[in-house]
Amino acid sequence: MNNTEANMSAAAPGAAPQGRVPDGIYQNNRRVARVIDPEVDTAAKEIRFVELYDSDLLLLPEECEYQKYRLVVKRIEYASKVNKEEPHKGRILRNVAAEIVGYREQ
């Protein structure tokens, strides 16, 4: 984790456990994406996200963590590397569905 990420994590209001940002997706304890409008469906064992952004480092075939959940991304409706209106967002994935495969140990 670089200094910028450490400062963002520490300063985030309502931060998730262990200094994680609540809208972050993590792999190997490193933030690899941010989320917009998550919807948890425990009956379907799935979380749907309207958008994942700043996701250049997210390795899609590998397990990731979001809040208390361990996930595997199963479906992406739309992916874009460059958004001319918002170039700071990095790779953008829209209408993403991820299977809940377990829960984080805390």
C-alpha positions, 0 to 999 in steps of 0.5 A: 500500500502506498502512502496515498492509499494509506492516507485515504484508508485512514481518513475515510469516514466509516472505513471498513475493518483494518483501515479498508475503505468501505467502497473498496475491492481488495486482492492480497490486502491491496485495493484494486477497485472501487464500487458504485451502488452495490446490491447484496442478494444473500438468497442468490449468493450474489452482489451486483454493482452498477459500476466498478472503477479504478479497476486496472489492478483487479485480476478478474479470474481471481477471488477478491474481497468486498467488505465482509464478503469473499467474491468471484466476478461472474458477469460484466455487461460493459467494460471500458479502459478510457472514459473521456468524460472521467479519465481519472476512473481508470478501467470501468466495469458496469453492471457487474455480478459477483458470486459470494463464495465466503466471508472474510476472516477478521 
